[in-house]
């Protein structure tokens, strides 16, 4: 008679599905930009967890039921590193908002399966971005189902308060304070511009100080105390 050990009966929930995060540089950049901006938006909220390409297991005991959204936001869960998001260990809270960024290899069947998964397991808002066309589609939960958002231009996410605006070449996302989602390169360029602007202001202030000092020195040479007029 064979015996069954505890190790034999342990259910394994892998932290990786063996699939690449992205198929090309464009898709990768958009995924990182969306996830990074969302994480930055909620950096001061200890009860908001933001992740990218993290396996989400909604059902305990069913490791085959899983998805790894390109970006997801979970309200009501603490920040912190995780190998995967196991919903039964997270107070039963499903990610409320998920984003997917299309790649050339995505099939209609695959995307339909993703939609069914998010619909079935309680996602409140689902956004699908095509970086090649710049188009964005969205769905919001109404009752028990995800329903398409008819017009994405001008739409404001109920959960995120992010605004979606259609520019000539793409749909862009704006934070609640009106600043656009920027890539890391764009953020660095903006920071460099600010640094240069601050340096120019410093140089102008220094030039004004030197000019005032020269004038004060000239007055002293003429026998006038410039401090008497301060």
URURGI-V545291 format. One record per pair of residues at least 6 apart in sequence whose C-alpha atoms are under 8 Angstrom apart, sorted by the first residue. I is the first residue (numbers start at 1). GAP is how many residues later the second one is. If there is no record, write none. Layout:
# URURGI-V545291
[[I	GAP] [I	GAP]]
This chain:
# URURGI-V545291
[[11	50] [11	52] [12	51] [13	44] [13	50] [14	49] [14	70] [15	39] [15	40] [15	68] [15	69] [16	39] [17	38] [21	7] [21	32] [21	49] [22	6] [22	81] [23	80] [23	81] [23	82] [24	79] [26	105] [27	74] [27	75] [27	76] [27	104] [29	154] [30	71] [30	101] [30	153] [31	21] [31	39] [31	40] [31	69] [31	70] [32	20] [32	151] [33	148] [33	149] [33	150] [33	151] [34	37] [34	147] [35	15] [35	16] [35	17] [35	35] [35	36] [35	37] [37	144] [37	145] [38	12] [38	35] [39	10] [39	11] [39	12] [41	134] [42	6] [46	31] [46	32] [46	33] [47	28] [47	29] [47	30] [47	31] [47	32] [48	25] [48	26] [48	27] [48	28] [48	29] [48	30] [48	31] [49	24] [49	25] [49	26] [49	27] [49	28] [49	29] [49	30] [49	31] [50	21] [50	22] [50	23] [50	24] [50	29] [51	20] [51	21] [51	22] [52	16] [52	17] [52	18] [52	19] [52	20] [53	15] [53	16] [53	17] [53	18] [54	14] [54	15] [54	16] [54	29] [54	30] [54	31] [55	11] [55	12] [55	13] [55	14] [55	28] [55	29] [55	30] [56	10] [56	11] [56	12] [56	13] [56	28] [56	29] [56	30] [56	31] [57	6] [57	8] [57	9] [57	10] [57	27] [57	28] [57	29] [57	30] [58	7] [58	8] [58	28] [58	29] [58	30] [58	36] [58	63] [59	6] [59	27] [59	28] [59	29] [60	26] [60	27] [60	28] [67	47] [67	50] [69	29] [69	30] [69	31] [70	28] [70	29] [70	30] [70	31] [71	27] [71	28] [71	29] [72	23] [72	24] [72	25] [72	26] [72	27] [73	22] [73	23] [73	24] [73	25] [74	19] [74	20] [74	21] [74	22] [74	23] [75	20] [75	21] [76	17] [77	13] [77	16] [87	6] [87	7] [94	27] [94	28] [94	29] [95	27] [95	28] [95	29] [96	26] [96	27] [96	28] [96	29] [96	63] [97	26] [97	27] [97	28] [97	29] [97	62] [98	25] [98	27] [98	28] [98	29] [99	27] [99	28] [99	29] [99	30] [100	26] [100	27] [100	28] [100	29] [101	27] [101	28] [101	29] [101	30] [102	26] [102	27] [102	28] [102	29] [103	27] [118	8] [119	26] [119	27] [120	25] [123	18] [123	23] [124	16] [124	17] [124	22] [125	13] [125	14] [125	15] [125	16] [125	21] [125	32] [126	12] [126	13] [126	14] [127	9] [127	10] [127	11] [127	12] [128	8] [128	9] [128	10] [129	6] [129	7] [129	8] [130	6] [133	36] [133	37] [134	35] [134	36] [134	37] [135	35] [135	36] [136	16] [136	35] [137	11] [137	12] [137	15] [138	10] [138	11] [138	14] [139	7] [139	8] [139	9] [139	10] [140	6] [140	7] [140	8] [140	9] [141	6] [152	12] [152	13] [152	14] [153	11] [153	12] [153	13] [153	18] [154	9] [154	10] [154	11] [154	12] [155	8] [155	9] [155	10] [156	6] [156	7] [156	8] [157	6] [161	14] [161	15] [162	11] [162	12] [162	13] [162	14] [163	10] [163	11] [163	12] [163	13] [164	7] [164	8] [164	9] [164	10] [165	6] [165	7] [165	8] [165	9] [166	6] [172	8] [172	9] [173	7] [173	8] [174	6] [174	7] [175	6] [216	10] [219	6] [219	7] [220	6]]
